[in-house]
Amino acid sequence: MAKRSKTSQSKHDTEVRRIADDLKKKGYEVKADVKGFAQPKTVGGYRPDVVATRGKQRKIFEVETTESVSSARDRAQQSAFRSAANRSKNTTFSRKVVKTKK
């Protein structure tokens, strides 16, 4: 995967933080792959941007930018996270693409 530009990485991290904060306000225990949060465990060999749990419910979120979307890594992560969600009726997977200018 091509490395994200600083601007693109900043937009990515801002969106990850927004999702994490929103879920926290809704009563979820949140782990996020950004500063200020505990890091989520890997799922299928990849670290999701956000994992939120409340009771038996678990949500996996992945944020991509226009620079990283549809890369081989993006496709592999989607596959791993979807598989994890499909194995558990209490787990959902969501993906968000943040638009960035090159």
C-alpha positions in Angstrom: 0.0 0.0 0.0 1.2 3.5 -0.8 1.8 5.5 2.3 -0.9 8.1 3.0 0.0 11.8 2.7 0.1 13.7 6.0 -3.2 15.4 5.1 -4.9 12.1 4.2 -3.6 10.4 7.4 -4.9 13.4 9.4 -8.4 13.1 7.9 -8.3 9.3 8.5 -7.4 9.7 12.1 -10.0 12.5 12.6 -12.7 10.2 11.3 -11.5 7.2 13.4 -11.6 9.5 16.5 -15.1 10.8 15.6 -16.5 7.2 15.3 -14.8 6.1 18.5 -16.0 9.2 20.5 -19.6 8.7 19.1 -19.6 5.0 20.1 -18.2 5.9 23.6 -21.1 8.4 24.1 -23.5 5.6 23.2 -22.1 3.4 26.0 -19.7 1.2 24.1 -16.3 0.2 25.4 -14.1 1.5 22.6 -10.6 0.6 21.4 -9.3 2.6 18.5 -6.0 2.7 16.5 -5.4 6.4 17.3 -3.7 8.2 20.1 -5.7 8.5 23.3 -7.4 5.1 23.0 -6.3 1.5 23.9 -5.3 -0.3 20.7 -7.7 -3.0 19.4 -6.6 -6.6 19.1 -6.0 -7.9 15.6 -8.8 -9.6 13.7 -7.8 -12.1 11.1 -4.2 -10.8 11.2 -5.2 -7.1 10.7 -5.8 -4.3 13.3 -9.2 -2.6 12.8 -9.4 1.1 13.3 -12.2 0.8 15.9 -13.6 -2.1 17.9 -16.6 -1.3 20.2 -18.3 -3.6 22.5 -21.5 -3.3 24.6 -22.7 -6.4 26.3 -22.5 -9.2 23.7 -22.6 -6.7 20.8 -19.3 -6.0 19.0 -18.8 -3.5 16.1 -15.7 -3.5 13.9 -15.0 -0.3 11.9 -12.4 0.3 9.3 -11.7 3.8 7.8 -10.0 4.1 4.4 -9.0 7.2 2.4 -9.2 7.7 -1.3 -5.5 7.0 -1.3 -5.9 3.6 0.4 -9.3 2.3 -0.8 -9.2 -0.8 -3.1 -5.6 -1.5 -2.3 -4.6 -5.2 -1.8 -4.4 -4.5 1.9 -7.8 -2.9 2.0 -9.4 -5.9 0.2 -7.6 -8.3 2.6 -8.7 -6.3 5.7 -12.3 -6.2 4.5 -12.3 -10.0 3.9 -10.9 -10.6 7.4 -13.3 -8.3 9.2 -16.3 -9.5 7.2 -15.4 -13.1 8.0 -15.2 -12.3 11.7 -18.6 -10.6 11.6 -20.1 -13.5 9.7 -18.9 -16.0 12.3 -20.7 -14.2 15.1 -24.4 -13.1 15.0 -23.4 -10.3 17.5 -20.6 -8.8 15.4 -21.0 -6.2 12.7 -18.5 -4.8 10.3 -18.7 -1.3 8.8 -16.3 0.5 6.5 -16.1 4.2 5.8 -14.1 5.9 3.0 -12.9 9.5 3.7 -12.5 11.6 0.7 -9.1 13.3 0.4 -7.5 15.4 -2.3 -4.2 14.3 -3.7 
